[in-house]
């Protein structure tokens, strides 16, 4: 009998696990940012709306983000919408934390952009530690 090799996790899985650990320590019931972020990935309503608009097959309601599998679908759709093709773990982490336009702020000299980029640098460093 021939067995197919076990399917390897896609390249997004390790960074999603790291993000989940940084965001909530894996707590599916987590609520943060003064009630504005929910679930294991600490998803804000606008993030959820973007993802569902991009991939209506996700369906559901915002509160479904407390469900790990559902929340992961939301994050994957958001990344498919906003992350560059073949995005690095760093880019994925920064977009998750800083929004869809964060990568455009990397070389900006505007104080607001520099601050936003620096905030996602600290976040990326936390995610990077989880990836090791």
N, C-alpha and C positions, 0 to 999 in steps of 0.2 A: 504494500500500500504506500502511496506517495502522499506526503503531507506538504501542503503549501507552507512556506515560512510565515510566521506570525506577522501580520501587517504592522509596519512601524507607524508610530504616531506621526501625524503631519508636522511640518516645521513650526506651526503656530502653537501646538500643544504645550511645549515647555515654557514658552514665554507667558502663555495664559495661566499656567500653574503658578509661575512666579508672581505675576500680577495679582492673582487671587490671594496669594499668601501675604503680599505687601498690603493689599487693600483691606483684607478682613481676617487674615490668619485662617482663611477657609471657613469662616462663619457665614453660613447661608442666610442667617437671620439678621445680619449686621445692618445697622442704620447709622449713617454718619453725616458729616457736613450739616449739622443742625437739622437733620431729617430730610435733607435734599438728595442723599445718595443711599441706595438700598442694595442689599444682597451681597453675595460673595465678591462681586467685582465693583461694588459701590457705584452703580449706574445711576446717573441723573436722568430725569424725565426727558430732557431735550436729546440726550444721547440715545435713549430708547426710541424716541420718536424718529430720529434720523435713521436708525437701523431698520425699524419697521417700515418706514417710508421706502427705503431702498429695497427691502426684501419683505413684501407684504405676507409671504407665506409663513413668517414667524408668528403673526397673529398675536392673540393674547391681549393682556392689559399690563400696564406698567408694573403693578404689584407682582406679576409673574416673575419679575427679576429676582425675587427671593429664591426661586428654584434654580439650582446650579446649572442644570442642563439647558434650561431656557435662557438664562443669563449668558451662558457661553455662546449660544446662537446669536444673541444680540451683539456681543462683542465681535464675533466673527463677521457678521454682516457690516458692522460699523467699519471694521478694518478693510473689508472688501471694498467698501465705498470710498474710504479716505486714504488708506495706506498705499504707498507706491507698490507697484508689482515687485515681487521679491524683496519686500521690506525687511529690514534687519530687526532683530529683537529690540534694539534701542529705538528705532523709529516707531515700532508698535507701542512700546511703553510710553514714549513721549506723546503720541497721538491719544492714547487712552487717557492720559493724565492732563494733557494740555489742549486737547481739541484738535479738530481737523486742520487748522491752519498753523499749528505750532512749528512744523518743519520749515515754513517760510520765514520764521523769525530768527533762525539760526544766525544769520549774518547781519541782522538789522542793527542799526545804531540807535534806534528809538528806545528811550528809557523803558517804556512799557513792554516792548518786545524783548529787550535784554532781561528784564525781570522775569517775564513769563518763561523764557528759555532757561534761565538759571533755576527756576522752580522745578522745571521738568528734569534738569540735570540731577538735582538731589533725588528726585523720584526714580530716575533711571538707575542711579547708583544703588538704590535699595533693591530694585528688580534684578539688577546685575548680580548682586550678592546672592539672591535666591536662585539664580541660574547655575551658580557654581556648585 
